[in-house]
Amino acid sequence: MLKFTKNLLLNLYLQYELVTCIYMFEPWEKKLINSFVLLTLSLIIFSSCVYLPSYIETFLKFLSPLPREEGSASYTPMLHTEKISMS
């Protein structure tokens, strides 16, 4: 099982090198490019985990209708905005 996993990861890395054409670079250039790719991916994952839930919640609040007040004959949806807290 361990050998299979190792071979799978090596195969995926080989495919990554072939698709991005970094197989032709020198080792120090590969490390530099890979570090930029990892940094970019980590920032995307971090920002998705931190900011995306509040953006989705705000978007869903914008799409959902406001509750109807009792006694009002007609309902007219209004744009409801609120500040997003960073807590």
VOLUMPA-538777 format. One record per residue (C-alpha): x, y, z; residue in three letters. Coordinates in steps of 0.001 Angstrom, whole numbers, plus 500000, padded with zeros to 6 digits. Each point is the difference from the previous one (the first is absolute). Layout:
N
X:Y:Z:ALA
...
//
This chain:
87
500000:500000:500000:MET
502823:502392:500847:LEU
501788:499203:496754:LYS
496779:500578:498041:PHE
499491:503396:501649:THR
503593:500986:499353:LYS
499719:499011:496340:ASN
496730:501890:499676:LEU
501502:503179:501443:LEU
503059:499712:497791:LEU
497789:499497:496972:ASN
497920:503062:500889:LEU
503141:502084:500456:TYR
501318:498794:496647:LEU
496739:501021:498356:GLN
500236:503401:501703:TYR
503531:500449:498657:GLU
498945:499021:496500:LEU
496939:502241:499930:VAL
501833:503047:501337:THR
503188:499214:498019:CYS
502231:500421:503029:ILE
501715:496685:499323:TYR
502477:501851:497761:MET
501152:502444:502674:PHE
502953:499646:502296:GLU
499323:498722:503537:PRO
500272:503435:501640:TRP
497548:501423:497466:GLU
497579:497159:500665:LYS
500138:500714:503732:LYS
499379:503692:499416:LEU
497019:499392:497720:ILE
498575:497325:502305:ASN
500297:502345:502973:SER
498018:502673:498139:PHE
497343:497453:499064:VAL
499750:498731:503596:LEU
499866:503526:501378:LEU
497229:500957:497592:THR
497991:496856:500758:LEU
500385:500454:503739:SER
498821:503630:499790:LEU
496995:498981:497906:ILE
499064:497235:502460:ILE
500486:502279:503011:PHE
497935:502830:498560:SER
497279:497551:498943:SER
499750:498617:503526:CYS
500033:503422:501669:VAL
498019:502284:497692:TYR
497803:497819:497813:LEU
497479:498958:502704:PRO
499159:503611:500881:SER
499748:500942:496310:TYR
497644:497098:499356:ILE
497915:500909:503045:GLU
499720:503613:498838:THR
499105:498855:496488:PHE
497300:497663:501314:LEU
498573:502781:502171:LYS
499879:502201:496912:PHE
498160:497324:498008:LEU
497530:498978:502681:SER
496894:502156:500373:PRO
499646:502186:503045:LEU
497416:498815:502546:PRO
496539:501475:499512:ARG
498809:502332:502731:GLU
496655:499189:501540:GLU
497211:502265:498880:GLY
501604:501079:496727:SER
497859:499298:496950:ALA
502762:499844:497432:SER
503592:498950:500169:TYR
502666:501890:498079:THR
503509:498591:500299:PRO
502683:502559:500725:MET
503729:499765:499699:LEU
501262:499023:503442:HIS
503714:500608:500596:THR
502022:499710:503140:GLU
503646:500275:500860:LYS
502017:496806:500173:ILE
501872:499618:503256:SER
503455:498437:499929:MET
499625:498065:503244:SER
//
